[in-house]
Amino acid sequence: MLSKAELKELTKDEVIVKLRDDEEALMNLRFQHALLQLENPGQLRYLKREVAQLKTIIHEYELGLRK
């Protein structure tokens, strides 16, 4: 779980790997939530936000706003 400053310093390849990992973790948390085994529901909210931030960073790379 990285801060915004740490996310900004990642390269495009690192962002893609982090996004893949976060999406997998989010899927696992959703399964746990459905089975009523999730201890901290705040994790879902945090991961959804981080996935959105990572997707925004990837889009910025594609637009050429980041190098």
ABEGO torsion letter per residue (X at the ends): XBBAAAAAABBAAAAAAAAAAAAAAAAAAAAAAAAGABABAAAAAAAAAAAAAAAAAAAAAAAGABX
